[in-house]
Amino acid sequence: MEKYIRKTNEKEMESSAWNFGRGYVFEVVLDIIKDVRKYRVLSLFGVATLEQDIYIQDINLKNQSRLMSLRRLMDSLKTLILFTKFNLKKKEHKETYTDNIERLKKISSKFSFLRSEIKSRGKIQLRINENLFGLIIEELDIMFDGILDILNQVGFVFKQEEIRNPETAILR
């Protein structure tokens, strides 16, 4: 009888094992993805909304915001990689993540070339090397797209048995 009770308890424990996967995706991964989107907008425009863009005229403030947001965008991508790497099974996915971390380090090393200060009319103007800035944004967009593709393949975005077309999923 004692053996039966023990087996029942073990089975109960197995069936009631905690699964934080869904909560982890909603609480951690989704928040990081939202941050990536938010920091991308801020790095492009220096402000979060159209109204702010219209009313905030200080170019130095916008440029400083853009540079700081670019750093945060890169940190959010790195965090997304680090917080989802544990779920990767395929060697190619792990290699992509490792390559992305290295790419982020190389991009960070170019930050000193992004900004310059010019004294004009007794004021210091913060300027951004827009060509380099655009290349960095393009590189980060490609990286983010690849990360999202991998996250979808491992089931972080859509369950593998779910319909992957959002328009079709809405109609169900």
C-alpha positions, 0 to 999 in steps of 0.5 A: 500500500505504501508503494502505491501511495508513493507512486501516486504522489510521484505522478501527481508531482510530475503532472503538477510540475511548474511550467513557467514558459508561457509566463516567461515569454509574456513577462520577459521576452515580450517586454524586451521585444517591446523595448527594442521597438521603442528604442528603435523609434527613439534612436531614429527620431529622438522622441517617442511621438509625432507630437514631441517631434513637432514641439521639441525643437532642441536638436542637441536634445534629440541627438543625445536622445538618439545616441542614448536610445541606440545604446539601449536598443543594442543592449535590449538586443543583447538581453533578448539573445542572452535571455532566450539562448537557453531554449535553442536546440539547433547548432546553427541557431546557437552560432547565429546568437554567438555571431550576433553578440560579436556583431554587437561588440563590433558595433559598440566599438564604432560609437566614438565615430557616431558623434561630433561636437561643433562650436557654432555661435558660442554654442556646442552642437552635437552632430551625428554621423548619419551615414554610420548611424543608418548603417548601424540601424540597418544592421540591427534591423537585420539582426532583430529580424533574424532573432525573431525568426529563430524565436518563432522556430523554437516556439517563443512567438507562435506554438509550433502547431499553431497557424503562423499567419496572423491574419488567419489566426485572427479569423479563427 
